[in-house]
Amino acid sequence: MPVEPASAYTPVPVVAAWDETAALHGLTLALPPELARLHQAPGQVVKLRGAAGEGYFAIASAPSPNASAGERIDLLLKRGAPVADALLAAATVGARLETSPPFGRGFPLDEARGRELLLFAAGSGISPIRALLQAVLAERERYGRVALFYGQRGHEEFAYLREQVEWARAGVHVVLCASKPNQTWEGPRGYVQEVAESLSWLEIDPSRAVAFLCGMKPMVSGVREVLERAGVGAGRVFLNY
């Protein structure tokens, strides 16, 4: 986990709440300026505190260019864990949740400008990758080709489907990887690291590529191995912490 600041929580209002999928629930929190100014890079996290304890959650939206006026941040919580379930039970619109300031290194976008981007996300790891994509698309001309490999177990579990249409229109090659889909699924089958073995058909030059990853340890380890074989060195592979 990223190094965190001294524990301090601020009650902030919930301004939106929705079911992104059956298992993933979206929230939008309104941060006051003193917290918003600390959101400086896509991939940073916050801690939320509720009746069942504390939990770490990656911010799913890019930093605002006008944080002095406050900022609305998106989060994606996965149902099934005690902390997340307790937070979701309390997170009705108009309620307040206790949040830490944004913290962590986040993704180093300066390393990617002028290069091609390979993005990898699994499960709720799509949260910081979504924030990264928002930042990239806000200045699309500064980057080369972009490809996203996004994995979920079932084909019905992919988040941000409507936004994926906009990503594709902006030139993002979106590859949805379902590891245990039903028979109607027509997309790639397998874990992200398995599907990523076919990097060659993306026509992205590994010598010009930078990779950003977020997901479970086996996925991260497997993707690192794939990238190394493809010629993307460890110095051009980044996590958000």
C-alpha positions as CSV (number, residue, x, y, z in Angstrom):
1,M,0.0,0.0,0.0
2,P,1.2,3.6,-0.6
3,V,2.7,5.5,2.2
4,E,-0.1,7.5,3.8
5,P,-0.2,10.8,5.6
6,A,-1.0,11.1,9.3
7,S,-4.5,9.7,9.9
8,A,-7.0,12.5,9.6
9,Y,-10.5,12.1,8.3
10,T,-13.0,14.7,7.0
11,P,-16.7,14.1,6.6
12,V,-17.6,14.8,2.9
13,P,-21.0,14.6,1.2
14,V,-22.0,11.8,-1.2
15,V,-23.3,13.5,-4.3
16,A,-24.0,10.4,-6.4
17,A,-24.3,6.7,-5.9
18,W,-25.1,4.0,-8.5
19,D,-24.7,0.3,-9.4
20,E,-22.0,0.1,-12.0
21,T,-22.4,-3.7,-12.1
22,A,-24.0,-6.2,-9.8
23,A,-20.8,-6.3,-7.7
24,L,-19.3,-2.9,-8.3
25,H,-20.9,0.2,-6.8
26,G,-20.0,3.7,-7.9
27,L,-19.8,6.8,-5.6
28,T,-19.1,10.4,-6.2
29,L,-17.8,12.4,-3.2
30,A,-17.4,16.2,-3.0
31,L,-14.0,17.1,-1.6
32,P,-13.4,20.6,-0.1
33,P,-10.5,22.6,-1.6
34,E,-8.0,21.6,1.2
35,L,-8.4,18.0,0.2
36,A,-8.8,18.5,-3.5
37,R,-5.5,20.2,-3.8
38,L,-3.8,17.0,-2.7
39,H,-5.2,15.1,-5.6
40,Q,-2.3,15.6,-8.0
41,A,-1.9,12.5,-10.1
42,P,-4.2,9.8,-11.5
43,G,-3.9,6.6,-9.5
44,Q,-3.8,8.2,-6.0
45,V,-6.0,6.7,-3.3
46,V,-8.1,7.7,-0.3
47,K,-9.0,5.8,2.9
48,L,-12.6,5.7,3.9
49,R,-13.7,5.0,7.5
50,G,-17.0,3.5,8.5
51,A,-18.7,1.4,11.1
52,A,-16.7,-1.8,10.1
53,G,-13.3,-0.1,9.9
54,E,-11.1,1.5,7.3
55,G,-10.5,0.7,3.7
56,Y,-8.2,1.9,0.8
57,F,-9.9,2.9,-2.4
58,A,-8.3,4.1,-5.6
59,I,-9.8,7.3,-7.0
60,A,-11.5,6.5,-10.3
61,S,-11.4,10.1,-11.7
62,A,-8.5,12.3,-12.9
63,P,-7.4,15.3,-10.8
64,S,-9.3,18.5,-11.4
65,P,-7.5,21.4,-13.0
66,N,-9.3,23.8,-10.6
67,A,-8.9,22.1,-7.3
68,S,-9.1,25.5,-5.5
69,A,-12.8,25.3,-6.0
70,G,-13.1,21.8,-4.6
71,E,-13.5,18.6,-6.5
72,R,-15.8,15.7,-7.1
73,I,-14.0,12.3,-7.1
74,D,-15.4,9.0,-8.2
75,L,-14.8,5.7,-6.4
76,L,-15.7,2.1,-7.2
77,L,-16.4,-0.2,-4.3
78,K,-16.7,-3.9,-4.6
79,R,-19.4,-5.6,-2.6
80,G,-18.7,-8.5,-0.4
81,A,-16.1,-7.2,2.0
82,P,-17.2,-6.0,5.4
83,V,-15.7,-2.5,5.2
84,A,-17.0,-1.9,1.6
85,D,-20.5,-3.2,2.5
86,A,-20.8,-1.1,5.6
87,L,-19.7,2.0,3.6
88,L,-22.1,1.3,0.9
89,A,-25.0,0.9,3.4
90,A,-24.2,4.4,4.7
91,A,-23.5,6.0,1.3
92,T,-26.8,7.4,0.3
93,V,-26.9,10.7,-1.6
94,G,-26.7,13.5,0.9
95,A,-25.0,11.4,3.6
96,R,-21.4,12.1,4.6
97,L,-18.5,9.6,4.6
98,E,-15.3,10.1,6.4
99,T,-12.4,10.3,4.0
100,S,-8.6,10.8,4.3
101,P,-6.9,13.3,2.0
102,P,-5.8,11.8,-1.4
103,F,-2.4,10.3,-1.1
104,G,0.2,8.1,-2.8
105,R,2.4,8.5,-5.8
106,G,-0.1,7.7,-8.5
107,F,0.9,7.1,-12.1
108,P,3.8,9.1,-13.4
109,L,2.3,10.5,-16.6
110,D,5.4,12.5,-17.3
111,E,7.0,9.2,-18.2
112,A,4.4,8.6,-20.9
113,R,4.2,11.8,-22.9
114,G,5.3,11.3,-26.5
115,R,5.1,7.5,-26.1
116,E,2.6,4.8,-26.8
117,L,0.6,3.4,-23.8
118,L,-0.3,-0.1,-22.7
119,L,-2.8,-0.2,-19.9
120,F,-3.7,-3.3,-17.9
121,A,-6.5,-3.6,-15.3
122,A,-8.2,-6.5,-13.6
123,G,-11.3,-6.3,-11.3
124,S,-11.7,-3.1,-9.4
125,G,-8.2,-2.2,-10.7
126,I,-10.1,-0.4,-13.5
127,S,-10.6,2.5,-11.0
128,P,-7.1,4.1,-11.2
129,I,-6.8,3.1,-14.9
130,R,-10.0,5.0,-15.6
131,A,-8.5,8.1,-13.9
132,L,-5.4,7.7,-16.0
133,L,-7.4,7.5,-19.2
134,Q,-9.3,10.6,-18.3
135,A,-6.1,12.5,-17.8
136,V,-4.6,11.1,-21.1
137,L,-7.8,11.9,-23.2
138,A,-7.8,15.4,-21.8
139,E,-4.5,16.0,-23.7
140,R,-4.8,13.2,-26.3
141,E,-2.4,14.8,-28.7
142,R,0.5,14.4,-26.3
143,Y,0.4,10.6,-26.5
144,G,0.7,7.9,-29.2
145,R,-1.5,4.9,-29.6
146,V,-3.2,3.6,-26.5
147,A,-4.4,0.1,-25.7
148,L,-6.3,-1.1,-22.7
149,F,-6.5,-4.8,-21.5
150,Y,-9.3,-5.0,-18.9
151,G,-10.1,-8.3,-17.2
152,Q,-13.1,-9.6,-15.3
153,R,-14.3,-13.0,-14.4
154,G,-17.7,-12.8,-16.2
155,H,-18.6,-10.8,-19.2
156,E,-21.4,-9.0,-17.3
157,E,-18.9,-7.7,-14.7
158,F,-17.1,-5.0,-16.8
159,A,-17.5,-1.5,-15.4
160,Y,-17.8,1.8,-17.4
161,L,-19.2,0.2,-20.5
162,R,-20.8,3.4,-21.8
163,E,-17.5,5.2,-21.3
164,Q,-15.6,2.5,-23.2
165,V,-17.4,3.7,-26.4
166,E,-16.0,7.1,-25.9
167,W,-12.5,5.7,-25.2
168,A,-12.7,3.8,-28.4
169,R,-13.8,6.9,-30.3
170,A,-10.7,8.7,-28.9
171,G,-8.5,6.0,-30.3
172,V,-8.1,3.7,-27.4
173,H,-8.0,0.0,-28.4
174,V,-10.1,-1.6,-25.7
175,V,-9.6,-5.4,-25.2
176,L,-12.0,-6.9,-22.7
177,C,-10.7,-10.2,-21.2
178,A,-13.2,-12.5,-19.6
179,S,-11.7,-15.4,-17.7
180,K,-14.9,-17.4,-17.0
181,P,-17.6,-16.1,-19.4
182,N,-20.7,-17.9,-20.5
183,Q,-21.0,-19.4,-23.9
184,T,-22.5,-16.3,-25.5
185,W,-19.3,-14.3,-24.9
186,E,-17.6,-13.5,-28.3
187,G,-14.6,-11.6,-26.9
188,P,-11.2,-12.9,-25.8
189,R,-11.2,-15.6,-23.1
190,G,-8.6,-15.9,-20.4
191,Y,-6.8,-13.8,-17.8
192,V,-5.4,-10.4,-18.8
193,Q,-1.8,-11.7,-18.9
194,E,-2.9,-14.6,-21.1
195,V,-4.7,-12.4,-23.6
196,A,-1.8,-9.9,-23.5
197,E,0.4,-12.5,-25.1
198,S,-1.1,-11.3,-28.4
199,L,0.4,-7.8,-28.0
200,S,1.8,-8.0,-31.5
201,W,-1.6,-7.6,-33.2
202,L,-2.0,-4.2,-31.6
203,E,0.7,-2.7,-33.8
204,I,2.2,-0.9,-30.8
205,D,6.0,-0.5,-31.0
206,P,7.4,-1.9,-27.7
207,S,10.4,0.3,-28.0
208,R,8.2,3.4,-27.7
209,A,5.7,2.0,-25.2
210,V,5.1,2.7,-21.5
211,A,2.9,0.4,-19.4
212,F,0.6,1.1,-16.5
213,L,-0.8,-1.7,-14.4
214,C,-3.3,-2.2,-11.6
215,G,-4.7,-5.6,-10.4
216,M,-4.1,-8.6,-8.3
217,K,-0.5,-9.8,-7.8
218,P,-0.7,-12.8,-10.2
219,M,-2.0,-10.5,-13.0
220,V,0.7,-7.9,-12.4
221,S,3.5,-10.5,-12.3
222,G,2.2,-12.2,-15.4
223,V,1.8,-8.9,-17.3
224,R,5.4,-7.9,-16.3
225,E,6.7,-11.1,-17.8
226,V,4.7,-10.6,-21.0
227,L,6.0,-7.0,-21.4
228,E,9.6,-8.1,-20.8
229,R,9.4,-10.7,-23.5
230,A,7.8,-8.0,-25.8
231,G,10.7,-5.6,-25.1
232,V,9.1,-3.2,-22.7
233,G,11.7,-3.0,-20.0
234,A,11.0,-2.8,-16.2
235,G,11.9,0.9,-16.2
236,R,8.9,1.6,-18.4
237,V,6.4,-0.4,-16.4
238,F,4.5,1.5,-13.6
239,L,2.1,0.7,-10.8
240,N,0.1,3.5,-9.0
241,Y,1.9,2.9,-5.7
